[in-house]
């Protein structure tokens, strides 16, 4: 790939978050011992690749220019999936997806010009449906809401194979000194319904291993007032909704958090709701 001049249109390497769109596929490459030819005895290895709908370019990483050089016309990106992501995202193989994460070009045996450490993979159709719902829910943009940005995490709150959604809305209209606004959505027909709207929430958001009335508990970072330390508010469902305020939820010190996994990190990539 050729080198290019720094450009605002080009993406940046880690630690910047990126959003890519393409087709999620599995491809077989030559593995050990020589990583050159399956025909000549190398072990076949499967890797996950995102075939981009549109070529991307990357600016040189000024701190590691040898490892992460400037690149142009990148059409394939290797996807690095870790832990339960392998099981979680396997049903998306062969589909158009939106991938978020961090890019790097450093690999011992590269199968694509760059690789993406995946934060999330979402079917493109799901993202489009979600955007339409949020635009309808918020309504015609006003001076206060026209700059709305959002982050989304598709989760299964009831372990019933449905795609519930955790939304983090940000901008002046949605944020205050205590944090920003979180929506919990559940699918309803071909659209969604708002299960709960919760203001003054901070990232990260965690899906906890515990359940209340059939729904997973959710952990969010919060503060009771301007002087007390941050804590993790535990949002528990009554079977229909979650508490509409962190002040109505239980809590635990950040040093004593309950078992669970982060579904929306503090560095979650956001995107504009309106064009």
KEPALO-387788 format. One record per residue (C-alpha): y, x, z. Coordinates in steps of 0.2 Angstrom, whole numbers, plus 2048, in hexadecimal, padded with zeros to 3 digits. Layout:
REM residues N
pt v Y u X w Z
...
//
This chain:
REM residues 275
pt v 800 u 800 w 800
pt v 811 u 806 w 7FC
pt v 81F u 80A w 809
pt v 82E u 7FF w 809
pt v 83F u 800 w 811
pt v 842 u 7F7 w 821
pt v 846 u 7E5 w 81E
pt v 84A u 7D5 w 828
pt v 83D u 7CC w 81D
pt v 82F u 7D8 w 822
pt v 824 u 7D6 w 832
pt v 823 u 7E2 w 841
pt v 814 u 7EA w 849
pt v 80F u 7E7 w 85B
pt v 817 u 7E2 w 867
pt v 820 u 7D6 w 85C
pt v 817 u 7C5 w 85A
pt v 814 u 7BE w 849
pt v 80E u 7AE w 841
pt v 803 u 7AF w 831
pt v 7FC u 7A2 w 826
pt v 7EC u 7A4 w 81B
pt v 7DA u 7A0 w 81A
pt v 7CE u 7A6 w 828
pt v 7BE u 7AE w 820
pt v 7B0 u 7B9 w 825
pt v 7AC u 7C8 w 81B
pt v 79E u 7D5 w 81B
pt v 7A2 u 7E8 w 81B
pt v 798 u 7F8 w 81C
pt v 796 u 7FD w 82F
pt v 78E u 80C w 837
pt v 789 u 819 w 835
pt v 795 u 81E w 827
pt v 79F u 80E w 824
pt v 79E u 810 w 811
pt v 78F u 807 w 809
pt v 783 u 7FA w 80E
pt v 779 u 7FE w 7FF
pt v 777 u 810 w 805
pt v 771 u 80B w 816
pt v 781 u 807 w 820
pt v 77F u 7F8 w 82C
pt v 788 u 7E8 w 826
pt v 795 u 7E2 w 832
pt v 79F u 7D2 w 831
pt v 7B1 u 7D2 w 834
pt v 7BE u 7C3 w 835
pt v 7CC u 7C4 w 828
pt v 7DB u 7B9 w 824
pt v 7DE u 7B8 w 812
pt v 7F1 u 7B5 w 811
pt v 7F9 u 7A7 w 807
pt v 808 u 7B3 w 804
pt v 809 u 7C6 w 804
pt v 812 u 7CD w 813
pt v 81B u 7DE w 816
pt v 81D u 7E8 w 826
pt v 82A u 7F3 w 82C
pt v 826 u 804 w 832
pt v 823 u 806 w 845
pt v 830 u 813 w 849
pt v 826 u 818 w 859
pt v 816 u 81A w 850
pt v 81A u 81D w 83D
pt v 809 u 826 w 839
pt v 7FF u 818 w 841
pt v 809 u 809 w 83C
pt v 812 u 80D w 82B
pt v 81C u 802 w 821
pt v 812 u 7F7 w 815
pt v 814 u 7EB w 807
pt v 80A u 7DE w 7FE
pt v 7FE u 7DB w 80C
pt v 7F2 u 7CD w 807
pt v 7E4 u 7CF w 814
pt v 7E5 u 7D2 w 827
pt v 7D6 u 7D5 w 832
pt v 7D5 u 7C9 w 841
pt v 7D0 u 7D0 w 851
pt v 7C8 u 7C2 w 85C
pt v 7C3 u 7C6 w 86E
pt v 7B8 u 7BD w 87B
pt v 7B6 u 7AB w 879
pt v 7C2 u 7AB w 86A
pt v 7B2 u 7AE w 85F
pt v 7AB u 79D w 864
pt v 7BB u 794 w 865
pt v 7C1 u 798 w 853
pt v 7B0 u 799 w 84A
pt v 7B2 u 787 w 844
pt v 7C2 u 78C w 83B
pt v 7B9 u 797 w 82F
pt v 7BD u 793 w 81D
pt v 7CC u 789 w 822
pt v 7DF u 78C w 820
pt v 7E6 u 792 w 831
pt v 7F6 u 798 w 839
pt v 7F3 u 7A8 w 843
pt v 7FE u 7AF w 851
pt v 7FC u 7C0 w 859
pt v 801 u 7D2 w 857
pt v 7FF u 7DE w 848
pt v 7F9 u 7F0 w 847
pt v 7F3 u 7FC w 83A
pt v 7E9 u 807 w 845
pt v 7D6 u 805 w 843
pt v 7C8 u 811 w 843
pt v 7BF u 809 w 835
pt v 7CC u 7FD w 82C
pt v 7C6 u 7EE w 822
pt v 7D8 u 7E9 w 81E
pt v 7E9 u 7F1 w 81D
pt v 7EE u 7EA w 82E
pt v 7E5 u 7E0 w 83C
pt v 7EB u 7D2 w 847
pt v 7E7 u 7D1 w 859
pt v 7E5 u 7BE w 85A
pt v 7EE u 7B4 w 867
pt v 7EA u 7A3 w 85F
pt v 7E3 u 79B w 84F
pt v 7E7 u 78A w 84A
pt v 7E2 u 77F w 83B
pt v 7F1 u 77E w 82F
pt v 7EF u 76B w 82E
pt v 7F0 u 76A w 841
pt v 800 u 774 w 842
pt v 808 u 769 w 835
pt v 803 u 759 w 83E
pt v 80A u 760 w 84E
pt v 81A u 764 w 847
pt v 81C u 753 w 83F
pt v 818 u 74B w 850
pt v 825 u 756 w 859
pt v 833 u 752 w 84D
pt v 82F u 73F w 84E
pt v 82E u 740 w 862
pt v 83F u 74A w 863
pt v 847 u 740 w 855
pt v 856 u 744 w 84A
pt v 85C u 755 w 84F
pt v 86C u 755 w 859
pt v 878 u 764 w 85E
pt v 86D u 766 w 86D
pt v 85C u 765 w 865
pt v 85E u 76C w 854
pt v 85A u 77E w 85A
pt v 84A u 778 w 863
pt v 83C u 785 w 862
pt v 82A u 782 w 868
pt v 81A u 78B w 86C
pt v 809 u 782 w 86B
pt v 7F8 u 785 w 872
pt v 7E9 u 77A w 86C
pt v 7DD u 777 w 87B
pt v 7CF u 76C w 880
pt v 7D5 u 764 w 890
pt v 7C5 u 759 w 892
pt v 7B8 u 764 w 88A
pt v 7B4 u 756 w 87E
pt v 7B8 u 760 w 86E
pt v 7C9 u 758 w 86B
pt v 7D9 u 762 w 868
pt v 7E6 u 75F w 876
pt v 7F6 u 769 w 874
pt v 801 u 772 w 881
pt v 813 u 773 w 87A
pt v 821 u 77E w 881
pt v 832 u 778 w 87B
pt v 840 u 785 w 87C
pt v 853 u 785 w 878
pt v 862 u 77F w 882
pt v 85D u 76D w 881
pt v 84C u 770 w 888
pt v 84F u 77F w 895
pt v 858 u 781 w 8A5
pt v 858 u 78D w 8B3
pt v 847 u 788 w 8B9
pt v 83E u 78A w 8A8
pt v 83B u 780 w 898
pt v 833 u 770 w 894
pt v 820 u 76E w 892
pt v 817 u 760 w 889
pt v 805 u 75B w 88B
pt v 7FE u 752 w 87B
pt v 7EE u 749 w 878
pt v 7E8 u 744 w 866
pt v 7EA u 732 w 862
pt v 7E4 u 72C w 851
pt v 7EB u 738 w 844
pt v 7FA u 73C w 850
pt v 7FD u 740 w 862
pt v 803 u 738 w 872
pt v 80D u 740 w 880
pt v 802 u 741 w 88F
pt v 80F u 749 w 89A
pt v 821 u 751 w 898
pt v 824 u 75F w 8A5
pt v 835 u 768 w 8A7
pt v 839 u 778 w 8B0
pt v 829 u 781 w 8AA
pt v 827 u 794 w 8A7
pt v 81A u 79E w 89E
pt v 80C u 7A2 w 89E
pt v 802 u 792 w 89D
pt v 7F0 u 793 w 8A3
pt v 7E1 u 787 w 8A0
pt v 7D8 u 788 w 8B1
pt v 7C5 u 787 w 8B3
pt v 7C7 u 778 w 8C0
pt v 7C9 u 766 w 8BB
pt v 7D0 u 756 w 8C2
pt v 7CA u 745 w 8BD
pt v 7C2 u 74D w 8AD
pt v 7D1 u 757 w 8A7
pt v 7D3 u 76A w 8A9
pt v 7E1 u 76F w 8B6
pt v 7EF u 778 w 8AE
pt v 7F9 u 787 w 8B6
pt v 80B u 78A w 8B2
pt v 817 u 796 w 8BA
pt v 825 u 78E w 8C4
pt v 832 u 790 w 8D1
pt v 836 u 784 w 8DF
pt v 848 u 789 w 8E0
pt v 854 u 798 w 8DB
pt v 84F u 7A3 w 8EA
pt v 83C u 7A0 w 8ED
pt v 830 u 7AB w 8E3
pt v 827 u 7A5 w 8D3
pt v 816 u 79D w 8D6
pt v 809 u 794 w 8CB
pt v 80A u 781 w 8CB
pt v 7F9 u 779 w 8C9
pt v 7FB u 769 w 8BE
pt v 7EC u 75D w 8C2
pt v 7E8 u 74E w 8B8
pt v 7E6 u 73C w 8C0
pt v 7DB u 738 w 8B1
pt v 7EA u 732 w 8A6
pt v 7F8 u 73E w 8A8
pt v 7FE u 74E w 8B1
pt v 80C u 74F w 8BE
pt v 81D u 74D w 8B5
pt v 825 u 75B w 8C0
pt v 81F u 76B w 8C7
pt v 826 u 766 w 8D7
pt v 818 u 758 w 8D8
pt v 80A u 765 w 8D5
pt v 800 u 770 w 8E0
pt v 803 u 783 w 8DF
pt v 7FD u 794 w 8E3
pt v 805 u 7A5 w 8E4
pt v 804 u 7AF w 8D4
pt v 7F9 u 7BC w 8DD
pt v 7EC u 7AF w 8E1
pt v 7EB u 7A6 w 8D1
pt v 7DB u 79B w 8CD
pt v 7CE u 79F w 8C0
pt v 7D3 u 79B w 8AF
pt v 7DA u 7A2 w 89E
pt v 7EB u 7A4 w 897
pt v 7EE u 798 w 888
pt v 800 u 79C w 886
pt v 806 u 7AD w 88B
pt v 817 u 7B1 w 891
pt v 81A u 7BA w 880
pt v 814 u 7AA w 876
pt v 81C u 7AA w 865
pt v 827 u 79B w 862
pt v 82D u 793 w 852
pt v 83B u 787 w 84D
pt v 837 u 775 w 84D
pt v 844 u 770 w 840
pt v 847 u 779 w 82F
//
